[in-house]
């Protein structure tokens, strides 16, 4: 019973947050229209049959049944009118402000949602390398502790979220498997695997003191391997610390794993720019920890280093709120560019159904640790959605706010509006295309859900 009530509660929270996004977007148009003296005939939240409403002045305010949108209906948005307060008769700069106000308010809401998430965190992740994992690949390719990462995978890094996005979009490639760097990676990796394998099988046999000593030895061994200039030197440290580790564990019989070289290896690799000692430098072909899982041979990438943390204070709360929102805007825009350039495919696009499933999955993951975490996960997803909505609406496509803004720009340049009949036809055609595209995406999302 409790789980059912929890689920219902999360659904209600999700719906309310989605309606809040619509309220901010349409509210942006509404406030700008009112301030510009444009007549607003109806302001509605939701679509479909009216649940209730009231009229104040010239405007009808409505709450409608279906929580899938809303609208701000202004007088003569696409038609000629003799009404001096009609949208089409307002000065062009006022119409421009009214059009962009919706997207602007979406970004404002994104900032508020970011703040609500950021202010809860005890501290924040920076983009400066603090130390490396014992199985790190990047430490063998020039990256050093203290480096502030400012560009990775041709993507500017201003926040930790940018860093994770750059990793998520990085491509795996074949690299020369005979280099010293790859050999050192293998030595460090095998040393760590040998220790972890022995400890996991006989964990109860070892004291905390012994495990701590082994952890220290592993760090020492990996550090020496990482700074080795030749394969021979790396192999020497590998064998030396292999023996030291197993001697410390008290294991009498063991076999030092052989380092096997291959002509090519699968690696996630990229150039990166870092700030080191106040100077910006470029590191070429930095490789990152690449692995496969038991259920898939598809290579995956992991951050193989830790970053410095930023203490929480008023300044970091404000800067992290801003950085998180800006980072989200950039990620959404980069994703749209990726769709155009072919970096992402049709299967990577989701509509309302796919977004709803993503929100549900995020909430389910959060519930594993608590109701508050589930709410925060929903809040984060809604932050992505509101920023996405703001940016997508401003694309210069007919029927979108961006398309209408483009018409206004043309009118401003040529000092003559596009014929309303032509504008209406173009917007109607654009709307049909958008609805058809949305239908196809929805069908794809439904098949994806039921097809696993």
C-alpha positions in Angstrom: 0.0 0.0 0.0 2.8 2.4 0.9 4.6 1.8 -2.4 1.4 2.5 -4.3 0.9 5.8 -2.4 4.5 6.7 -3.0 4.2 6.1 -6.7 1.0 8.1 -6.9 2.7 10.9 -5.0 5.6 10.9 -7.4 3.2 11.0 -10.4 1.4 13.9 -8.9 4.7 15.7 -8.3 5.8 15.0 -11.8 2.6 16.3 -13.3 2.7 19.5 -11.2 6.3 20.2 -12.2 5.4 19.7 -15.9 2.5 22.1 -15.5 4.8 24.5 -13.8 7.0 24.4 -16.9 4.0 25.2 -19.1 2.9 27.9 -16.6 6.3 29.6 -16.8 6.4 29.4 -20.6 2.9 30.6 -21.4 3.2 33.0 -18.4 6.2 34.6 -20.1 4.1 35.3 -23.2 1.2 36.5 -21.1 3.2 39.0 -18.9 5.1 40.3 -22.0 1.8 40.7 -23.9 0.1 42.5 -21.0 3.0 44.8 -20.4 3.1 45.6 -24.1 -0.6 46.5 -24.2 -1.6 43.5 -26.3 -5.1 42.0 -25.7 -5.0 38.5 -24.3 -8.3 36.7 -24.8 -7.5 33.5 -22.9 -4.8 32.1 -20.7 -5.1 28.4 -20.3 -3.1 25.7 -18.5 -3.7 22.2 -19.9 -5.6 21.3 -23.1 -9.0 19.8 -23.9 -12.2 20.3 -22.0 -12.3 23.1 -19.4 -12.3 22.0 -15.7 -13.0 25.4 -14.4 -12.2 29.0 -15.2 -13.1 32.6 -14.6 -12.9 35.9 -16.4 -11.1 39.0 -15.2 -11.2 42.0 -17.4 -10.8 41.0 -21.0 -9.1 37.7 -20.3 -10.5 34.3 -19.6 -8.4 32.2 -17.3 -8.9 28.4 -17.6 -7.6 25.1 -16.2 -8.2 22.3 -18.7 -8.3 18.6 -18.3 -5.3 17.3 -20.2 -1.9 18.2 -18.6 -0.1 18.3 -21.9 0.3 21.9 -22.6 -1.3 25.3 -22.4 -1.7 28.5 -24.4 -1.8 32.3 -24.3 -4.4 33.3 -26.9 -3.8 36.9 -28.1 -6.0 38.9 -30.3 -5.3 38.4 -34.0 -2.0 36.6 -33.7 -2.0 35.6 -37.4 -4.7 37.7 -38.9 -5.3 41.3 -39.8 -7.3 43.3 -37.3 -8.7 46.8 -36.8 -8.2 46.4 -33.0 -5.3 48.7 -32.0 -4.4 46.2 -29.2 -4.2 43.2 -31.5 -0.9 41.4 -31.6 -0.3 42.1 -35.3 -0.7 45.8 -34.7 1.8 46.1 -31.9 5.2 47.6 -32.6 7.6 45.0 -34.0 10.0 45.2 -31.0 7.2 44.5 -28.6 6.1 41.4 -30.7 9.7 40.2 -30.6 9.8 40.5 -26.8 6.4 38.7 -26.5 7.7 35.8 -28.7 11.0 35.2 -26.9 9.5 35.7 -23.4 8.3 32.1 -23.2 11.7 30.6 -23.9 13.3 33.2 -21.6 11.0 32.1 -18.7 11.9 28.4 -19.4 15.5 29.3 -18.8 14.6 31.2 -15.7 12.7 28.2 -14.4 15.7 26.1 -15.2 17.9 28.4 -13.0 15.4 28.1 -10.1 15.3 24.3 -10.4 19.1 24.1 -10.6 19.2 26.2 -7.4 16.8 23.9 -5.7 19.1 21.0 -6.5 22.4 22.7 -5.9 21.5 24.1 -2.5 20.9 20.6 -1.2 24.4 19.3 -2.0 27.0 19.3 0.8 29.8 20.2 -1.6 30.5 20.3 -5.3 32.7 18.7 -7.9 35.3 20.8 -9.7 37.0 20.1 -13.0 40.5 19.9 -11.5 42.2 16.5 -11.3 42.9 15.6 -7.7 44.2 12.0 -8.0 44.0 9.0 -10.2 42.4 5.6 -9.8 44.9 2.8 -9.5 43.7 1.5 -12.9 43.9 4.9 -14.6 44.8 5.0 -18.3 44.8 8.8 -18.6 47.7 9.1 -16.1 49.9 7.3 -18.6 49.1 9.7 -21.3 50.2 13.0 -19.9 47.3 14.0 -17.6 48.5 15.1 -14.1 47.1 15.8 -10.7 46.4 19.6 -10.4 45.4 19.9 -14.1 42.2 21.9 -14.6 40.3 20.4 -17.6 39.0 23.1 -19.9 38.3 21.2 -23.1 37.7 17.5 -23.9 36.4 15.7 -27.0 36.2 19.1 -28.7 33.7 20.3 -26.0 34.4 23.2 -23.7 34.4 22.3 -20.0 33.1 24.8 -17.6 31.4 22.5 -15.1 31.6 18.9 -13.9 28.4 18.2 -15.9 30.2 19.2 -19.1 32.9 16.7 -18.2 30.4 13.9 -17.9 28.7 14.9 -21.2 32.0 15.0 -23.0 32.8 11.4 -21.8 29.3 10.3 -22.7 29.7 11.4 -26.3 33.2 10.2 -26.7 33.8 7.6 -29.4 35.8 4.4 -29.0 38.5 3.8 -31.6 41.3 1.5 -32.5 44.7 2.5 -31.2 48.3 1.2 -31.4 48.4 -1.6 -28.8 52.3 -1.7 -28.8 53.0 1.7 -27.3 54.7 2.2 -24.0 51.5 4.0 -22.7 49.3 1.0 -23.4 51.9 -1.4 -21.9 51.9 0.7 -18.7 48.1 0.7 -18.6 48.2 -3.1 -18.8 50.8 -3.4 -16.1 48.8 -1.1 -13.7 45.6 -2.8 -14.6 46.9 -6.3 -14.1 48.5 -5.4 -10.8 45.2 -4.0 -9.5 43.2 -6.9 -10.8 45.5 -9.4 -9.2 45.1 -7.7 -5.8 41.3 -7.2 -6.1 40.9 -10.8 -7.3 42.8 -12.3 -4.4 41.1 -10.1 -1.8 37.6 -10.7 -3.1 38.0 -14.4 -2.9 39.5 -14.5 0.6 38.4 -11.2 2.1 37.8 -12.6 5.6 41.3 -13.9 5.7 42.9 -10.4 5.8 42.9 -7.8 8.5 42.1 -4.1 7.8 45.8 -3.3 8.5 46.9 -5.8 5.9 44.4 -4.4 3.3 45.5 -0.9 4.1 49.2 -1.8 3.6 48.3 -3.5 0.2 46.4 -0.4 -0.9 49.4 1.8 -0.1 51.7 -0.6 -2.0 49.4 -0.7 -5.0 49.4 3.1 -5.1 53.2 3.1 -5.0 53.5 0.5 -7.6 51.1 2.1 -10.0 52.8 5.5 -9.6 56.2 4.0 -10.5 54.7 2.2 -13.4 53.0 5.4 -14.7 56.3 7.4 -14.7 58.3 4.6 -16.4 59.9 5.6 -19.7 60.3 2.1 -21.2 58.3 -1.2 -21.2 61.2 -2.9 -19.5 61.2 -0.4 -16.6 57.4 -0.7 -16.3 57.6 -4.5 -16.3 60.3 -4.4 -13.6 58.0 -2.3 -11.3 55.0 -4.5 -12.1 56.8 -7.7 -11.1 58.4 -6.1 -8.0 55.1 -4.9 -6.6 53.2 -8.0 -7.6 55.6 -9.9 -5.3 55.4 -7.3 -2.6 51.6 -7.4 -2.6 51.3 -11.2 -2.4 54.1 -11.3 0.2 52.1 -8.8 2.3 49.0 -10.9 1.9 51.0 -13.9 3.0 50.2 -15.9 -0.2 53.0 -18.4 -0.8 52.1 -19.7 -4.2 51.2 -17.3 -6.9 51.9 -16.7 -10.6 52.7 -13.3 -11.9 50.3 -12.6 -14.7 51.9 -12.2 -18.1 51.4 -8.8 -19.9 50.2 -9.7 -23.4 50.6 -7.2 -26.2 48.3 -6.8 -29.1 48.7 -4.8 -32.3 45.5 -2.8 -31.8 43.3 -2.0 -28.8 39.9 -0.5 -28.3 40.3 2.8 -26.4 38.2 5.9 -25.7 40.7 8.5 -26.7 40.7 12.3 -27.1 42.8 15.4 -27.2 42.2 17.6 -24.1 43.2 21.1 -23.0 44.2 21.7 -19.4 45.4 24.6 -17.3 48.7 23.6 -15.7 50.7 26.0 -13.6 48.7 28.9 -15.1 49.4 27.9 -18.7 46.9 26.3 -21.1 48.4 23.3 -22.8 47.0 20.6 -25.2 47.5 16.9 -24.4 47.3 14.7 -27.5 45.6 11.3 -27.7 44.8 10.9 -24.0 43.3 7.5 -23.4 40.7 6.8 -20.7 39.8 3.6 -18.8 38.0 1.4 -21.4 36.3 -1.8 -20.3 33.7 -4.4 -21.2 31.1 -6.2 -19.1 30.2 -9.8 -18.8 26.9 -9.3 -20.7 28.3 -7.2 -23.5 31.5 -6.9 -25.6 30.6 -3.2 -26.4 33.5 -1.1 -24.9 32.5 1.4 -22.2 34.4 4.3 -20.7 34.8 5.4 -17.1 36.3 8.5 -15.5 39.6 7.1 -14.2 40.5 10.1 -12.0 39.0 12.0 -9.1 38.4 15.7 -9.0 38.9 18.3 -6.3 35.8 19.2 -4.4 34.5 22.7 -3.9 33.3 23.7 -0.4 29.8 25.0 -0.1 29.3 28.7 0.5 27.2 31.5 -1.0 29.6 32.0 -3.9 29.8 28.4 -4.9 26.1 27.9 -4.6 25.4 30.8 -6.9 28.2 29.8 -9.4 27.2 26.2 -9.4 23.6 27.1 -10.0 24.6 29.3 -13.0 27.1 26.8 -14.3 24.7 23.9 -14.1 22.0 25.8 -16.0 24.5 27.0 -18.7 25.9 23.5 -19.0 22.4 22.1 -19.5 21.6 24.7 -22.2 24.9 23.8 -24.0 24.2 20.1 -23.7 20.7 20.5 -25.2 22.1 22.7 -28.0 25.0 20.3 -28.7 22.5 17.5 -28.9 20.4 19.3 -31.5 23.5 20.0 -33.5 24.5 16.4 -33.1 21.1 15.3 -34.6 21.7 17.6 -37.7 25.3 16.4 -38.2 24.5 12.7 -37.7 26.3 12.3 -34.4 23.0 11.2 -32.9 20.3 9.1 -34.8 16.5 9.0 -34.9 16.6 6.3 -32.2 18.3 8.8 -29.8 15.3 11.1 -30.0 12.4 10.8 -27.5 9.0 12.5 -27.4 6.6 12.9 -24.5 6.3 9.1 -24.0 10.0 8.6 -23.9 10.5 11.6 -21.6 7.8 10.2 -19.3 9.6 6.9 -19.2 12.9 8.6 -18.5 11.3 10.5 -15.6 9.8 7.3 -14.3 13.1 5.5 -14.4 14.9 8.4 -12.7 12.2 8.3 -9.9 12.6 4.6 -9.5 16.4 4.8 -9.2 15.9 7.6 -6.6 13.4 5.5 -4.6 16.2 3.0 -3.9 17.7 5.5 -1.5 14.7 7.5 -0.5 11.6 9.5 -1.5 13.6 12.8 -1.4 16.1 11.4 -3.9 13.3 10.3 -6.2 11.8 13.8 -6.0 15.2 15.3 -6.8 15.7 13.0 -9.8 12.3 14.1 -11.1 13.3 17.7 -10.5 16.5 17.2 -12.4 14.7 15.7 -15.4 12.2 18.5 -15.3 15.1 21.0 -15.4 16.3 19.3 -18.5 12.9 19.4 -20.0 12.2 23.1 -19.3 15.6 24.1 -20.8 15.0 21.8 -23.7 11.6 23.3 -24.3 13.0 26.8 -24.2 15.7 26.1 -26.7 13.6 23.9 -29.0 10.8 26.5 -29.2 13.3 29.1 -30.5 14.5 27.0 -33.4 13.7 28.9 -36.7 11.0 26.4 -37.8 7.4 27.4 -38.8 4.8 27.1 -36.0 7.5 27.4 -33.3 8.3 30.6 -31.5 11.6 30.7 -33.3 9.8 30.5 -36.7 7.6 33.4 -35.7 10.6 35.4 -34.5 12.2 34.8 -37.9 9.2 36.3 -39.7 9.5 39.3 -37.4 13.2 39.7 -38.3 12.3 39.6 -42.0 9.6 42.2 -41.4 12.1 44.4 -39.5 14.7 44.1 -42.2 12.4 44.8 -45.2 10.1 47.1 -43.2 7.1 45.2 -44.6 5.3 42.2 -43.0 5.0 38.9 -44.8 1.4 38.6 -45.9 -0.7 37.2 -43.1 -2.2 34.6 -45.4 1.3 33.3 -46.4 2.4 33.3 -42.7 -0.7 31.3 -41.7 -0.2 28.7 -44.4 3.5 28.3 -43.6 2.8 28.0 -39.8 0.0 25.5 -40.5 2.3 23.4 -42.7 5.0 23.6 -40.0 2.6 22.5 -37.4 1.5 19.5 -39.5 5.1 18.5 -40.0 5.8 18.8 -36.2 2.7 16.8 -35.2 3.6 14.1 -37.8 7.1 13.9 -36.5 5.9 13.8 -32.9 3.5 11.0 -33.8 6.3 9.0 -35.3 8.5 9.6 -32.3 5.7 8.6 -30.0 5.1 5.3 -31.9 8.8 4.6 -31.8 8.9 5.3 -28.0 5.9 3.0 -27.4 7.5 0.2 -29.4 10.8 0.7 -27.6 9.0 0.4 -24.2 7.1 -2.7 -25.1 9.9 -4.2 -27.1 12.4 -3.7 -24.2 
